[in-house]
Amino acid sequence: MGRCLTLLLFVIVAAGAPARAKQYSVSIPPEGAAKYKEANYALWLPDGVQRIRGIIMHQHGCGEPAELAGATATFDVQWQALASKWDCALMGASLRASTACQDWSEPNNGSGDAFLKAIDQFAQQTGHTELTSVPWVLWGHSGGANWVYRMFMLHPQRVLVLVLRSGPVFSGDLFTGALDTPVLYNLGAKEKNDNQFGRIWTKAQQLFEARRAKGGLDTWAPDPQSSHDCRFGRLFVIPYIDACLTRRLGPANAGAGEIGRMDLFTACLGSIDSSGLTALYEPKSYGGDPTKAVWLPNRQIASMWLEFIGRGWVTDLTPPPAPTHLEASRTDPDHVTLRWQAQADLQSGIKTFRVYRNNRPLPAYRGADGEIFQKPNYHDTLDKHLSEMAYTDPNATGDYTYRVTAVNWSGLESRKSDPATIQPAGSR
């Protein structure tokens, strides 16, 4: 029996723009029979993109702080790295209900039309008229998972990849169309026996089994360490989307075209037995019913899947890119302020930075979350706007050379940036 046990060391380079690339926002007020109270959207475009190839939509859940959700999703540097690689727009929403979450989490209550209207307005704002016709990657958490699932039902031909993080929730329908669209179920394993969230697990499992029974390209990937919180699901989710886009969009920067098809026999199958033991198989040599196994898009993702469903973590083997555009300025005789730019490691983001003066490390970088530059949270969006890529050296009276490195969530440090030098105040 041939098993997909070959571990491939796969290097993902985040191409594209640093976090300063363009941000846009629109608000779509409710009209007619719409039930939602507010619908605010944010859009991020990679720097220098000529033609948008898709939209990556990040939809928060029912408990997300509506005043922050849209903007913080689009400031997320790890999601930006994915969008940059594929010339995609990154979009987030801040939706607020009038009475209950269903007011917006059901697209037919007005939020579906609001999303489309927002895209139309972004097309006008940005000059990228192709936004109105490009396909979507839909990621949703909780009530947001219900929303993206329903949008998939309404617009199956537009969806490149669907990611259900702890959902869908409210509906009883099992949509078994568009079976060649990859669907990822990223739940928290602790939801299964939770009194509040157990119904989500049951609903998602029913949908997964119904779609797989018909040959759907669906992936069951619960996080053993989480309940309804997103935790570090992105360590598997973002590379999974990236792998699927390789087939769905074709080579990076290839331009617009037909959405590529995916099939069972270009992938791996994963099995989880009743005792929790897992294994990987080549589809052609799998001895059981392939529709009862987990579909996985390639061997690299299959290896990551084994680690993720076992540990709730995926080890990144590649260091992040080195920071760029480091500048040093003297704000007074004793203080030097450093500013730089950095691209995220697509597989595990940026955890923090390290600053070196004359090749010796300085005290830890401090951001909005202490020494952490950006961290996932309950909702998988930033609690605050992105921390500055900046550092102040408070005891800097001499002649110095500074360098900065980036550190990802696997603790791997990048190469040092190009140097920035500064002289004492008053010197020439």
N, C-alpha and C positions, 0 to 999 in steps of 0.2 A: 504494500500500500504506500504510494508516494506521498510524502508529507512535504509541505512548503517550509522546511526548516532552515533554509539558507538565509542568514542575516546579512542584509546588504547595508553597507555604510553609505548613506545617502547625504550629499551635501546640498543644502538649499541656500542659495544666495538671494537675499532680499534686494531686488532691483527696484530703482525708482527714487522717490523723493523722501527727504526728511520731514519731520512733523510740521514744518512751517508752510507746507503746501496749502492750497486755497480751501477755505471753508465758506459754506453758504448756508442760509437758513430761510425757511418759509413757515408760515402758519396758515392752516386751512380751517376757517370757521365752519361750524356745523350748519347745514342747510336742509330745509325740508324735513324729512322724517329721520334724519341722522340723530343718533342717540348719544354720541360722545359729547363731552364738554369742551375739550381742547385737543387739537392735533397739530403738534409742532414738529418740524423735521429739520435735520441737519444733513449736509452733504460735504464730503471731502473728496477732492480730486488730486491725483498724483501730479507732482510738478512736471510740466513739460509734456503731458499726455496729449497726443494728437487726435486720437479717436477712442472714445470709450467703448469697451467691448462688453461690459456687463455692469450690473449693480449688485453689490454685496449689502444686503439689508440686515441690520442687527436690531431685533425687536424685543424690548424689555418685557417683563412680566407685570402682573397686576400690582405688586407691591413696590415697583420702582419709583423713586422720587421723580415725578414728572418734570420738574423744573431743571433736572440735570441730565436725564437719560439720553436725549438725542445728541447733545453736544459732546458729552463724555465718550459715547460710543465712537464718534468719528475722530476723536483725539487719541484713540488707542493705537499706539505705535506698532503693536504686533499685528492687529487687523489691517493697519495701513500697509505693512510689508506685504501681506497677501494681496491687497488691492493693487499695490504698485506693480507687483510682478506680472499681473494679468491685465494691466491697463483698465482697471475697474474703478467705478465710483464706490465710495464707502458711505452708507446712509444709515442714519439712526432716527428714532422717533421718540417723542415725548407725548404720550397719549394719556388723557385724563378722562375718567368716566363721570357721567352725571349722577348715577345711582349705584351701579354695579359694574364689575369688570366686563361683563358681557356687552356693555354699551359700546366698547371699542374692540374687544377681542373677537367678536363676530364681524367679519368684514361687511356683511350685508346690512349692518346697523350704521353704515356710513364711513367706517374707517378704511374700507377697501377703495372707495371712490376718492377719499382724501389722499391716500397714498398715490394714486394715479395723478391726481391734480397737482400734488407736490412735485412729482417727477416732471410734469409739464412745465411748472414754474421754474424748476431747476434748469430745464433745457433752455428756457429763455434767459435766465440769469447768466448761465455759463457760456452760452453760444454753442453748446454741444447738443444739437437737435437730435442726435442719435439716441440720447437718453430715453426718449419716448418709445423706442422699439427694441432696445437691447434686452437680453435675458437677465434673469435674477438668480442670485444665490440667497436663499432665505434661511436665516437663523432666528429662532425664537425660544424664549424661556417662559415656561408656565403658561399664563394666559397668552403670552406672545407666541408660544409654540402652537396654541390653538389657532391664533391668527394666521401664522404662516402656513399651517396645514390647510386651513380653509382657503387661503389665497392659492395654494397649490391645486385644490379642487376646482377653483374658479378659472385659473389660468395655467393649466398643466403644461402648455406648450412654451411658457415663458421661463420655467424653472430649470436651472442648471443642476442645482444640488439643494436638497431640503434637509435642515438640521432641526430636530425636535429635542430641545433640552427640557426634560421634565414636562412632557405634554404629548399630544393634545389633551385638553381638559374637559370641555363642556359638551361637545357633540357626541352623538352615538353613531354617526355614519362611518363606514369603513371604505375609504376611497381606494380602489384597486386599479385605477387607470394610470397611464404614464409609467408603466412598469420599468422602463429603461432609464428613469431618472433616479439617481442614487438618493436614498433616504437614510439618514443616520439618526438613531435613537440614542441619545446621550442622557440617560437618567441617573439619578443617585440610587445605588443599590439599597440604601437604607429607607428609601421611599416605599419599598415593597410591602413592609409590615407596619407602616406608619398609618395611624388612624386618619390623619388629615389628607395624606398624599397617596395612600395605597390605591385609590381609584385611578390615579394617573398611571401608575405602573401597569395596572390591569388593562386599561384602555390602550396604552402604547403597545403592550404585548399582543393584544388582539389584532391591532393594526399590522404589526410586524408579521405575525403568523399568516394573516390573510393575504398580505402582499407577497410574501415569500412562497406561499402555496401556489401562486400563479406565476412564479418566476421573477418577481420583483427584485431589483438590486438594492436590497435593504440590509442595513448593518446595525446589529444590536450591540451596543458598547456602553454598559452601565459603569459608573464610577463606584468602586467598592468603598471608598472613603467618604462619600457625600450622601446627603439626603436631598432636599429640594434646592440646596445651594449649588452654584455652578462650580465652585472650587477651581481646580486646574484642568477642567475638561478641555480647555482650549489647546492644551499640549497634544491632544489627539485630534481634536476637531479641525484646527487650522491646517495641519498637514494632510488630513483626510480630504478636505475641500480642495487643497492644492493638487493632490493626486487626481481627483476627479476632473478638475478643470483641464488637466493635461490632455484628457480625451474629449471633454465636452467643448473646449474652446480651441484645441489644437496647440501648436507651439506658442510659447509666450511671444507677444508682440507680433503675431501673425496677421492681425487685422480681423475685420468682421467676416462672418460667414455662417454657414449652417451649423447648428448645434450638433456636435458629434455624438454618436451612439456608443453606449457601453454594453458589454454583454458578459455572460457568465464565464465564458471560457478564456477571458483575458485576465482572470483574477485568481483569488484563492478562496477557499471555504474554511470557515472556522466552526468548530463544534464545542459545545459546552454540555457536559453530561450532568446527570442528576446530582452527582457529588461535587460539581463545580470544576472538575478537571477539564482542561482545554487542549485543543490540538488544531493544527493547520493541515490542509490538504490541497493538492492540485484537483481542480474540478473533474478532470477526466479519470482520475484514479480514486475518487471518493467512493467508498463502498456502500454508503447509505443513500437516502433520499436527499439530493442536493437542496431541495426546496425547504428542508427542515434545518439547514445549516445557515450560518451567518455569511453573507456575501461581503467580500473585501476587495477593494479595487486593484491592489497589486501586492507583491511580496513584502515590500518595505512597510506598507501600511498594515499588513497582516502581522508582521513582527511587532510593530508598535501596539497593535490591538492586544496581543498577548500580554504585553507588559502593562498596558493601561487597565484592562479588566482585572488584572491580578493585583496591581499596586495602586491604581489611581494616579499614575505618574508615567511620563514617557521621558527617558533619558536622552538628552540632546548631546550628540557626539561632536558637534561642530561649534567652534567659538563664533561670537558675533562679529560683524564688521567693525573695524576701528572707527572711532569718532573722527569727524572731519571739521574743517573750518574753525579750528581753535583760535581764539583771539584773547589777548590779555590787555587789560586797561587798568591804569592806576587811578583809583577813585579818591585817594588822599595819600599823603606820604607813607602811610603804614599799610594801606590796603590795596590788594590787587584783585580785580574781578575777572574771572574767566568765563567765556561763553563758547559754546560749540554746537555742532549738529551731529546727529547719530541716526542711523537706520537700525531698525530692530532685527534681531535674529528671528526669522519667520517661525522656526520651530519652538522657541522658548522665550522670545521677547527680550526685554532689557530689565534686569532686576535692579542694578545700581551702576554707578560709575566710580572709578578710582582716579585720583588726581596725584600726579607726581611733580615734585619740584626738584630740579637738578637730580633727577632719577631716584629720589627718595619719596616714599608715600607720605602724603599729608593726611590729617584727620579725615574721617569718613565724610563722603558726600551726604548732604542733607536735603531732602525734598519734602513734599507735602506730607508724605507718609514716613517720616523719619529718614532712615538710610535707604529706603526703598524708592526707586524712581517711579515704577508703575507695577501695581499688583492686581491680579484678578480678585473678585470679591463675590458676594452672594449672587449678584445679578450679572456678573461678567462684564460690567462696565465700570469705569473709574468713579470712585466716590467724589472726587474733586477734579477740576480741570488739570490737565497735565502739568506736572512739575516742570520748572525751568531746567534747561540744560545749562546750569550756571553754578559757579562756586566762588566764594570769597575767601581769599587767604588774608587773615587779619594781621599777620606779623611779617610783612613783606617789605622790608626797607632796602634790600640789596639788589643785586644783579642776578636775575633768575631765568631759567629755562623750564617751562611747564609742558607736560604731556598728560593726556587723559586716555583712559581705557573704558570700555563697556564690559559689563559682566552679565551673562544670561542666567536663567533660573536653574540651570544645571551647574552653576558656579564656574563656567568657563570664561576666561578673560580674553578679550580681543588683543590684537597688537596695539601698541601705543600709537596715539595720533602723531601727526607731524608736530614739531615743537612750536611754541609761542614764547618769545623772549621779551623781557622787560628790564629796564634799567632803573636805578634809584631816582627818586623825585629830584628835579633840578639838574640832572645830568643830560648831556647831549650825545 
